[in-house]
Amino acid sequence: MGNTQIDLMILPQSGGIIRRFKLFLMRSLTMYSQYSLGEFIGNCWYLLYTKLWFPGARLIRLPFYLRGGRQCVLYGKGLTLGYGCRFDLAGRKVTLRIGDNCKCNDRVHIVAHESVTIGDNVLMASNIFITDTSHGSFRDEADAPQVAPDDRKLLTKPTKIGNNVWIGEGACILPGVEIGDGCTIGANAVVTKSIPANSVVGGVPAKVLRIWNKELGIWERCQ
């Protein structure tokens, strides 16, 4: 199958349905050489679902949980989601903005009640949590511990992730955090504060471990 060539130019050129079918067939043939037969059949179904319900996205694998409705999310071209991703959105306006060519692996959970912005070319591993919302506060207007967590006030702060960011497995990005362009977030890091551009961070809470020296073209270790 990998050596089989099909001249798609013999298909009719007119009509949006024909063009979509051609694109679907081309991507299906590409996937066949990358996955087992079972995965190939599943991905064909996911690809058809994507083209019907999320035009412009590359591939949305199911199950995918979208709470709040599609009117709350604005995404760029090439969006790819793994299995079990979940977007918890709120309100009638756009609260989640995702740039071009973003790829999320399995079980990425994003909560956006006010504003979560993700830039272009962001790559995420699995089991990542990104939020702009917390149940109650431990600082100003703090809630007493006797109040059940589910009854505490929902507090929101905009969360922003820049372009060309790589987020490792199991990372957690909390409300109000801004991650600069070109950053790498280490596996299982808990990011509680904003991160400057072109940094490598890790730990709980996360701290800057390395930063890119543009003049020397190297990653310098932070003291």
GUFI-650509 format. One record per residue (C-alpha): residue number from 1; chain; x, y, z. Coordinates in steps of 0.001 Angstrom, whole numbers. Each point is the difference from the previous one (the first is absolute). Last residue first. Example, Ala and Ser with C-alpha at 12.3 -4.5 7.8 and 13.67 -1.06 7.14 Angstrom:
<2, 'A', <13670, -1060, 7140>>
<1, 'A', <-1370, -3440, 660>>
//
This chain:
<223, 'A', <22025, 29648, 38763>>
<222, 'A', <-1747, -348, -3336>>
<221, 'A', <1483, -2364, -2580>>
<220, 'A', <647, 1550, -3373>>
<219, 'A', <-1607, -1435, -3137>>
<218, 'A', <2260, 811, -2964>>
<217, 'A', <44, 2157, -3161>>
<216, 'A', <2713, 2291, 1327>>
<215, 'A', <-1816, 3246, -840>>
<214, 'A', <-3480, -1445, 537>>
<213, 'A', <737, -1304, 3484>>
<212, 'A', <-3015, -2191, 747>>
<211, 'A', <-966, -429, 3645>>
<210, 'A', <359, -3014, 2250>>
<209, 'A', <-1503, -1202, 3271>>
<208, 'A', <-2797, 2553, 548>>
<207, 'A', <-2235, -1019, 2898>>
<206, 'A', <-3117, -2131, 259>>
<205, 'A', <-1705, -478, 3352>>
<204, 'A', <467, -2905, -24>>
<203, 'A', <2765, -592, -2542>>
<202, 'A', <892, 967, -3545>>
<201, 'A', <681, 2929, -2293>>
<200, 'A', <1934, 474, -3251>>
<199, 'A', <-68, 3600, -1197>>
<198, 'A', <-241, 1742, -3368>>
<197, 'A', <-2524, 2629, 1133>>
<196, 'A', <-439, 862, 3663>>
<195, 'A', <-2255, -2167, 2223>>
<194, 'A', <-3007, 1266, 1978>>
<193, 'A', <-610, -1548, 3407>>
<192, 'A', <-1764, -3141, 1288>>
<191, 'A', <1253, -2557, -2522>>
<190, 'A', <-216, -3494, 1460>>
<189, 'A', <2522, -2164, -1861>>
<188, 'A', <-904, -3666, -501>>
<187, 'A', <2204, -261, -3129>>
<186, 'A', <2008, 3128, -790>>
<185, 'A', <-1452, 3120, -1627>>
<184, 'A', <2020, 1155, -3014>>
<183, 'A', <-270, 3655, -1003>>
<182, 'A', <309, 1461, -3496>>
<181, 'A', <-2409, 2889, 475>>
<180, 'A', <-840, 1107, 3532>>
<179, 'A', <-2244, -1761, 2502>>
<178, 'A', <-2521, 2212, 1785>>
<177, 'A', <-1553, -1377, 3191>>
<176, 'A', <-3151, 1612, 1418>>
<175, 'A', <-1694, -3274, 861>>
<174, 'A', <2139, -3176, 252>>
<173, 'A', <1968, -2069, -2493>>
<172, 'A', <363, -3693, 921>>
<171, 'A', <2445, -2302, -1771>>
<170, 'A', <-705, -3740, -216>>
<169, 'A', <2179, -695, -3026>>
<168, 'A', <1962, 2915, -1419>>
<167, 'A', <-1147, 3291, -1491>>
<166, 'A', <1901, 1253, -3071>>
<165, 'A', <-563, 3666, -902>>
<164, 'A', <505, 1274, -3549>>
<163, 'A', <-2281, 3026, 491>>
<162, 'A', <-1168, 1352, 3350>>
<161, 'A', <-2245, -1432, 2726>>
<160, 'A', <-2420, 2341, 1771>>
<159, 'A', <-2191, -352, 3080>>
<158, 'A', <-2568, 2644, 919>>
<157, 'A', <-931, 82, 3706>>
<156, 'A', <-3189, -1516, 1401>>
<155, 'A', <-1481, -504, 3461>>
<154, 'A', <-2918, -2348, 592>>
<153, 'A', <-1448, 687, 3427>>
<152, 'A', <-93, -2902, 2444>>
<151, 'A', <-2935, -2412, 81>>
<150, 'A', <1785, -2865, -1797>>
<149, 'A', <2890, 254, 2445>>
<148, 'A', <-2363, -464, 2984>>
<147, 'A', <315, 2977, 2345>>
<146, 'A', <1630, -951, 3334>>
<145, 'A', <3402, 873, -1510>>
<144, 'A', <-1010, 3678, 55>>
<143, 'A', <155, 1744, -3372>>
<142, 'A', <2635, 2657, -539>>
<141, 'A', <-1012, 3443, -1210>>
<140, 'A', <3632, 712, -858>>
<139, 'A', <2359, -2947, 416>>
<138, 'A', <-998, -3667, 169>>
<137, 'A', <-2772, 452, -2544>>
<136, 'A', <-3049, -2008, -1037>>
<135, 'A', <-478, -2707, -2603>>
<134, 'A', <2495, 894, -2719>>
<133, 'A', <-336, 1012, -3642>>
<132, 'A', <2345, 920, -2883>>
<131, 'A', <985, -3610, -585>>
<130, 'A', <2422, -2292, -1810>>
<129, 'A', <323, -3678, 961>>
<128, 'A', <2218, -2411, -1938>>
<127, 'A', <-509, -3769, 10>>
<126, 'A', <1772, -551, -3334>>
<125, 'A', <2711, 1937, -1892>>
<124, 'A', <-630, 3464, -1390>>
<123, 'A', <1480, 1716, -3064>>
<122, 'A', <-691, 3677, -699>>
<121, 'A', <590, 1084, -3600>>
<120, 'A', <-1991, 3243, 297>>
<119, 'A', <-1173, 1572, 3251>>
<118, 'A', <-2352, -1180, 2760>>
<117, 'A', <-2342, 2496, 1664>>
<116, 'A', <-2135, -873, 3028>>
<115, 'A', <-2551, 2641, 978>>
<114, 'A', <-2936, 303, 2413>>
<113, 'A', <-1510, -3427, 734>>
<112, 'A', <2689, -1994, -1801>>
<111, 'A', <775, -3444, 1458>>
<110, 'A', <2289, -2120, -2184>>
<109, 'A', <541, -3745, 475>>
<108, 'A', <2448, -1842, -2276>>
<107, 'A', <-887, -3670, 181>>
<106, 'A', <2031, -1335, -2937>>
<105, 'A', <2444, 2036, -2087>>
<104, 'A', <-557, 3599, -1001>>
<103, 'A', <1306, 1524, -3240>>
<102, 'A', <-282, 3669, -937>>
<101, 'A', <550, 862, -3659>>
<100, 'A', <-1596, 3454, 99>>
<99, 'A', <-1118, 1807, 3149>>
<98, 'A', <-2468, -1006, 2726>>
<97, 'A', <-2379, 2458, 1645>>
<96, 'A', <-2200, -1095, 2910>>
<95, 'A', <-2515, 2379, 1618>>
<94, 'A', <-2002, 963, -3090>>
<93, 'A', <-3356, 1422, 1082>>
<92, 'A', <-3232, -1639, 1148>>
<91, 'A', <1124, -991, 3483>>
<90, 'A', <2245, -2802, 1202>>
<89, 'A', <2561, -2475, -1304>>
<88, 'A', <1172, -3407, 1222>>
<87, 'A', <2133, -1518, -2802>>
<86, 'A', <752, -3715, 324>>
<85, 'A', <2395, -2194, -1969>>
<84, 'A', <-731, -3725, 231>>
<83, 'A', <2048, -1255, -2935>>
<82, 'A', <2398, 2319, -1797>>
<81, 'A', <-760, 3417, -1479>>
<80, 'A', <1474, 1595, -3137>>
<79, 'A', <-669, 3606, -1101>>
<78, 'A', <1343, 667, -3528>>
<77, 'A', <-1648, 3346, -625>>
<76, 'A', <-786, 2345, 2846>>
<75, 'A', <-2455, -386, 2858>>
<74, 'A', <-2701, 2188, 1577>>
<73, 'A', <-1906, -1605, 2865>>
<72, 'A', <-3100, 1257, 1824>>
<71, 'A', <-2413, -248, -2951>>
<70, 'A', <857, -3702, -198>>
<69, 'A', <-2056, -685, 3107>>
<68, 'A', <447, 342, 3750>>
<67, 'A', <1392, -3451, 661>>
<66, 'A', <2029, -1625, -2757>>
<65, 'A', <971, -3580, 808>>
<64, 'A', <1910, -1935, -2666>>
<63, 'A', <-239, -3788, -126>>
<62, 'A', <1033, -99, -2720>>
<61, 'A', <2959, 1255, -2004>>
<60, 'A', <-97, 3458, -1592>>
<59, 'A', <2286, 188, -3047>>
<58, 'A', <1372, 2849, -2143>>
<57, 'A', <-2386, 2813, 954>>
<56, 'A', <-1179, 2376, -2738>>
<55, 'A', <-3566, -1276, 124>>
<54, 'A', <-989, -1234, 3477>>
<53, 'A', <-3350, -1783, -326>>
<52, 'A', <-22, -1620, -3438>>
<51, 'A', <3734, -85, -711>>
<50, 'A', <769, -1211, 3500>>
<49, 'A', <-2616, -2757, -48>>
<48, 'A', <1397, -1256, -3326>>
<47, 'A', <3500, 28, 1461>>
<46, 'A', <-1159, -1801, 3128>>
<45, 'A', <-1613, -2718, -2147>>
<44, 'A', <3141, -408, -2081>>
<43, 'A', <2019, 5, 3235>>
<42, 'A', <-1976, -2965, 1298>>
<41, 'A', <554, -2003, -3184>>
<40, 'A', <3728, 788, 50>>
<39, 'A', <290, -837, 3681>>
<38, 'A', <-1513, -3410, -622>>
<37, 'A', <2199, -617, -3057>>
<36, 'A', <3152, 1001, 1872>>
<35, 'A', <1300, 3539, -440>>
<34, 'A', <2528, 2057, -1991>>
<33, 'A', <-338, -1274, -3601>>
<32, 'A', <-3798, 162, 148>>
<31, 'A', <122, 3558, 1343>>
<30, 'A', <1352, 1378, -3278>>
<29, 'A', <-2669, -1817, -2002>>
<28, 'A', <-2700, 1442, 2281>>
<27, 'A', <1458, 3497, -372>>
<26, 'A', <-228, -168, -3790>>
<25, 'A', <-3494, -1508, 78>>
<24, 'A', <-1367, 2692, 2359>>
<23, 'A', <1546, 2754, -2113>>
<22, 'A', <-1567, -1447, -3140>>
<21, 'A', <-3349, -371, 1763>>
<20, 'A', <140, 3613, 1149>>
<19, 'A', <680, 1167, -3553>>
<18, 'A', <-2878, -2093, -1324>>
<17, 'A', <-2399, 1381, 2617>>
<16, 'A', <1034, 3596, -754>>
<15, 'A', <-872, -323, -3665>>
<14, 'A', <2045, -84, -3176>>
<13, 'A', <3255, -1832, -621>>
<12, 'A', <-1307, -3403, -944>>
<11, 'A', <2337, -2858, 939>>
<10, 'A', <2672, -941, -2522>>
<9, 'A', <2397, 2383, 1745>>
<8, 'A', <97, -2349, 2962>>
<7, 'A', <2492, -2197, -1820>>
<6, 'A', <387, -2844, 2453>>
<5, 'A', <3418, -1381, 872>>
<4, 'A', <599, -3248, 1831>>
<3, 'A', <3485, -400, 1442>>
<2, 'A', <-1065, 138, 3677>>
<1, 'A', <-2906, -2314, -756>>
//
